[in-house]
Amino acid sequence: MDETTATKLLDELRDGKISELLVKKEDFLVFRAALVKRSDFKHFRGIAQRGGDILYHYTKQPRS
């Protein structure tokens, strides 16, 4: 995964085209770099899965 792909997937998650996004352990560092650059960063909620993968959802309310 590259940052462009990560940004596209984050946009799809924000727009509701996909309901959740599974990021593999090996793609996490590239994905996170794209995620923290976003102004709506706090709307994304990641839940760690067994094995190191992360499942992301977009929330209407930003986390505090």
Buried (B, 14 or more C-beta within 10 A) or exposed (E): BEEEEBBEBBEEBBEEEEEEBEBEEEBBEBBBEBBEEBEEEEBBBBEEEEEEBBEBEBEEEEEE
